[in-house]
């Protein structure tokens, strides 16, 4: 990104640091809206004048007011002659609110830095053009990669018509997703589960299959202190409406939105019972094998405005999404312990069997084998989480704990026992492994 003016190198360096720091602040503000602003993008804006922040804002719940108007409202008259840092191109069309580009012009800002352009056909560079036509200096591209990652859901929905899909898997050290009894709720420790709840708070919707509901009777809500209002829409793939009316998802449907994706031929009596409970039913035709067409299901979710979808289903749903190449990110929580051997022979169902169609089909709460050599080649998966001592690690400058070692992200080979061959398999299957040679 070019910095205008003929300042000295020292001054230019100072201005560059100010621009970078201010844009990163705008990106941090944008993240606050994730999971609450769909179908709109999560936008952050910072107004800076003479090196001091005079206003900041982010997209509010429900998608409005927008981040720019919030920042300008807080800045007031101090915005005149200031610089605005925006994580996404300001809109230039009338919707339920006036155009943000016009708001910046009317406020008298003299310079606007935008991380990325808005690919929405209603904007698509027109917002930047309007700012430049008003005599405002406009620069783009600062922190573009980070801004695109934050709004990956919004961008994916515009490009593909479906939400950005994150598949979360929790497995034991030897690759299982259930203990010997078949229960899968408590493989990982409390810190990892808290992180999973935070992931729920930053996604628009969460999806599971019928088997997960029958086995675990989950709530699928965010139960972190102070964030219970950020529970995502709960989506269940249930072809024949086998979920009992007493399931928590059904009894709490009026408190937390619950959508069931089912076949049009499902039992009319059960359909009426679910509708009376406040559940929304989405009818989809079956594919050639009699299952719900997952690609069509994601398209419907996109039409309803969902931009970020978290999948916490079992082996069957996970494998089906992977087979259809509908997974954009894999959040793999890897516990530091092994699963006891099953009591009966033949009880193990592997992800390999679900992916390539071999082996006997089992219920979704049975075991999951995560050998990446079984995955289809070149999956669009870009990140892997790992856990050690019940601590979940994310990419970033520091870990949650000195004992938190992420094998894939930090290049350490302790804790989770990934050998070089496994890392080669991960790369061969399309994973990006950060920080590892």
N, C-alpha and C positions, 0 to 999 in steps of 0.2 A: 504494500500500500504506500503510495506516495504521500509525503508530507509537504504541504504547500508552504510557500514563503522562502525567504533567503536568510534564515536564521543561521547562527554559528553552529558548528558541529556539536558543541556542548549543549547549546539551547535546543538544537534539533533532537539530541539524545534525550534531554529532559522531556521534551514534548512527546517523543515516542513512548517513553515510559508512562507518561500520564495517559496517553491514548490507550495503551495496552491495559493498564490498570483499570481505567474507566470502563473499557469494553468488557473486561472480565467481570467487573461488578455487574454490568448489565446482564451478562450471561447467567451469573449467580441468581439475580433477581428473576430471570426468565424461568429458571428451574422451579421456583416456588409455585408456578402455575401448573406444573405437570400433573395430570390426572384430574384436574378440576375445570379446565377451560375448553374441553372438546365441544364442538368440532373445530374451534379456533386454535391457532398456534399459541404457544406460550412465549410471550415477548417481554423482554426487560429493557428499560430505558433509564439512562442517567443523564442529567443536565449538569454541566460543569461550566463555571465562570471564574476566570482568573485563578485557576487551580483549585477551586473549592466546589464541592458538590452542593448545588442549590435545589435539586429536585431529583427524585427517583421514583420509579413506578414499575409495575408488572401487571400483566393481564389478570383481571380479577375473576373469581369463580363464576362460571357460566359463560366466560368468554368476553365479557365487557364489564366496565370500561377497559379500553386497551391500555397497554403499558405506556405509550407516549402521552396520552391525555392525562393519565394519572400523574406522571412525572411533571408535566407542564402545570397541572393544577397545584401541585405542591410547591413548585418553583415560583409561581406567580409572576410578578414583574421582573424578578431576577433572571428569567429566561431570556430576556431581550439582550442580544449580543453574545449569548452563550453558545456552547457546543453541546450537541445532543449525540449520545452514543446509543444506538438501537441495535438489538440483536437480529432483527428481521426488517426488511424494507417496509416503510410505513404504507398503509393502505391509502388508496386514492379514490375509492368508490363509496357511495352511500349505501349503508346497510341499516342496521338499527341504531348506528351511531354515525356522526359525521366523519369524513376522511381524516386520518391522522396526519397526512401530508399537509392538508390545509391548516390543521391546528398548529403544526410547527411553523408554518409560514406566518400565520397571524400572531404567534407569540414573539416573532422577531429574532429567532435564532439565526446565527450567521454561518454555522458550520454543522454538518450532520455526518457522522460516521456510521455506516451500516455494515453489519457483518456479512449478510448474504441477501440476495434478492429473493423476493417472494414469487414462487413459480405459479401461484394462482393466476389463471388467465385474466382475472379482473384487475390484476396488479401488474405482474410480469415486467417490471422496469418502469412502468408509467408513474409510480410514486416518486422514483428518483428523478425522472424527467421533469415532473412538476416542481420539485424542489429546486432543481437547477434553473428552470425557467424563471423562478422567483428570485434568482440571484444568490442563492445559498450554495456555499461550497460543499460538495458531496464527495465522500470517499467510501469505497467499498472494499471488502475482502479481509479486514482485520478480524482474526479469530474465526474465520469462516468455517473451518473444520469443526470446531467446538460448537458453533451455532447450529450447524447442520445435524450434529449428533443430538443436541437437545430437542430439536424439532423433527427428529427422524420419523416420528409417527405422522405428523402433519404432512411431511414431504412424501412419505410412502403412500398415504391415502390419496394425495393428488396424482401421484405417478401411476399407482397400480390399482387404485380404487378399494384397497383393503387396509386394515391397520397394520402397524409394525408389530410383529409377533415375537415375543420373548418367551422361550420355553425354559421353565425352571425345573431342574431335576435335583433331588436330594438323594445321595447314595452313600453307602458305607464304604469303607476303605477298599473292599474287594468288589465294588461295583453293583451292590444290590440296592433296591429302593424300598425294601420291606424287611422286617425282622421275620424270624422263623414262623411266628403265628400268622403272618400275613398282614399285620398292622404296619402302617407306613407313616404315622403321624409324628413320631418322635425319634427319628434317626439322628437328627442334628441337635445341637445344644441350644440353650436360650438365646445367646447373642445372634446365632445364625437365623433363628426363627424371628427375632426382632427385625433383622435386616429383611427377611422375607415380607414382613408386615409393612416395612417402609416401601418395598417394591410395590406392594398392593396400593399404597397411598399415592404413588406416582404413575399409576396406570389407570386408564379409563375403564377397563373391564378386565375381568378374570374369568378364564374358561376351564372347565373340567368335564370329564366324561361321566356317564351314568355309574360306572363301576366305582369311581372314587366316592361318589355321594353315598352309594349303598354300603360301601365298606367303612367309611370314616364319618359320615354325617357331618361334613364340615360347615362352618359358618361363612368362610371366604370373605371375612371382613377385616378391616384394619383395626387392631385392638391395642395400638400404642397409645399411651396417655396423651390426651389432647388431640388425637388425630382420628377418632372414631367417626367423625363426620366426613372423612375422606375415603370411605370404603368404596371400592369400584363397583360398577354394574356386574352382577354375577350371571354368567352365561353357562348353561349346561347343555351338552349334546345328549339328548335322550330321545331316541327314535320312537319308542313305544310308550313313553310316559310311565316308566317303571318306578320312578322316584315316589316313595310313599308321601301322602299328604302331611304326615307328621315330621318330615325332615325339616331341619332348621332353615334350609334355604326357602322352603315353602311357607312355614309359619311366620318368617320374618320378611316376607316379600313386600309388605306394605312399608316397611322401614327402610329396606335396602332394595333397590330395583333388581329384579330377577327375571332373566329371559331364558326360556326353554326353546331350544331348536329341535323340532320334532317333524315327523312325517304327517302329511295331511290326513292320512288314514288312521291316525291314532284314535284310541277309544274316546268317543264323544262325551261319555259320562265323566271320565277323568279330565278331559279338556275343560269341561264346565267347572269342575271342582277347583282346578288350578286357576282358572280365570277369576273365580269368586274369591280366591285367596290373594289376588293382586298380582299374579304372575302374568307376564307377557309371553304369548306363544308365537313362535316364528315358524311357519310351515315351509319346509323345503322338500323337494323330491329326492328320492334315493338315487344313488349311482347304480352302475351295472351290477355291483355286488350286494346291493340292498342296504348300503350304509349311507349316512348323510354325506353329501358332497361338501367336503371341508372348504374347498376353494369358493364354492357358492356361498357357504356360510360366512366366510370372511368378507366376501363382497357385500352381503347384506349388512354385516356389522359396519362396514365402511359407509354404506348408504345411510345408516342411522347415526353417523357422525363419530363412531369410535375410531380413534387414531392410534392408541397404544393398548395392546392386548397382552396380558400375562397369562400363560397357560401353565396350570399346576396339575394337569391330569396325570393318569397312570401310563403304563407302558403302551397300551393300545392307542390312545390318543396321541401320545408323543411320537410313536413310530409312524402313525398315519400322517401326521403333519410333516415329519422328516421325509417320508416317501414322496409326498406331494411337493416338496421343496417350498414349504410355506413358513419355515422358521428363519427369522432374521437374526436372532441372538439366542445363545444358549447360556443360561445362568446355572452353572453346575456347582452345587454346594456339596463338597466332598468331606464327609465326616472322618474323624481320625481312628475309627474302630472298625473291626470286621464284624460281619453278621454271622451269628451262629448257623451251623449247617441245619438244613430243614430236617424235620423228624422223619419224613417219609421220602423215599426215593421218587424221583419224577415230578416233584412239586415245583421245580424251578422253571420259570418262563423267562426267556432272554429277549432283550430288545432285538437281537439278531433274528430270532424267529419271527417277530412281528414285521421286521423290515423286509426280509426276503421271502416270507411266506412259508418257511419251513417250520417244523415242530408243531406241537399241539397248541391250540389257542387256549389261553387261560384268562381269568378275570384280571382287570386292570391293576388290582392291588397286589398281585403276585410280583415276583422278582423281576428286576430290570438289570440287564447287563449292558454296561456302557462302553464296551470295547469299540473304539472309533473305527476299527477296521471293518465293522459291519455297516457303517453309515454309507449312504450313497456318496459318490465322489463330488467334490467341489460344492459342498453345502454352503449357503450364504450365511455362515455363522462367524461372528467376528470377535467373540470374547468368551472366556471361560473363567468362572470363579472357582476357588477352591477353599477348603476350610481345614484348619488344624487347631487342635485344642479348643474346638467349638467356637472358633473365631472366624468370621467371614471377612475376606480381604477384597477390596476393590482397587482398581487401578488408581494410583494417586501418589503424591509425594511421600506419604507415611502410612504405616499400617495401624490397625486398631490396637495392636499389642506387640511387644517385642518378640513374643513367641508365635506371632501370626505369620506363617510362611506360606506364600502362594507359589506353588511349584511352577505354574505356567506363566504367571505374570512377573515374578521377581527373579526367575532363573535359578531358584534353589531346588535341589532334588531331595530335600528332607521332608519327612512327614507323610507324604501321600504315595511314595514309591512309584513314581512314573519313571520308567527307564528310557534311554535314548530312542529305542525303537518305538515306544509309544508316542514320544514327541514327534518323530518322523511321521508316524501314522496321522497324528493330529494335523500336521502341516499338509500332508497329502490329501486330507479330506477337506481342506479349505479353511482350517482354523488359523487365526492370527495369534501367534504366541508372543506376547510382549516381554521384553527384557531377558529372553533366553537365547543363547547363541545357536 
